[in-house]
Amino acid sequence: MTDTDEETLAALLRSKPHLYQSSVMLAREARGFELGKAKGRAAGTAEALLQMIVARGQELSDEQRARIHECDDTAQLMDWIRRASKLPSMYDVLGIRDPWI
């Protein structure tokens, strides 16, 4: 198969995927796409929170940083961003006290 043949076949598959893929496969692909978007949103929101914390001059413990990075709930991360903009310490935002600080 030549490169042109592969490109033509790929274009055909993209133009009418319902003819060449099962509904189960299309549903899985859609769920995977949505999951990827949600994870990307959560990662971006977590990064925004971390940048806000740094900009405010707050320090994070390893436990606090891990909790932010591990959170995949965008609503929770947005709540933390709102709280971080108002509260004086990361303990007040996340509810985790670092025993070393």
PyMOL commands that set and color helices and strands:
alter all, ss='L'
color gray80, all
select helices_A, chain A and resi 3-15+17-20+23-55+62-70+74-84+90-94
alter helices_A, ss='H'
color red, helices_A
deselect
rebuild
show_as cartoon
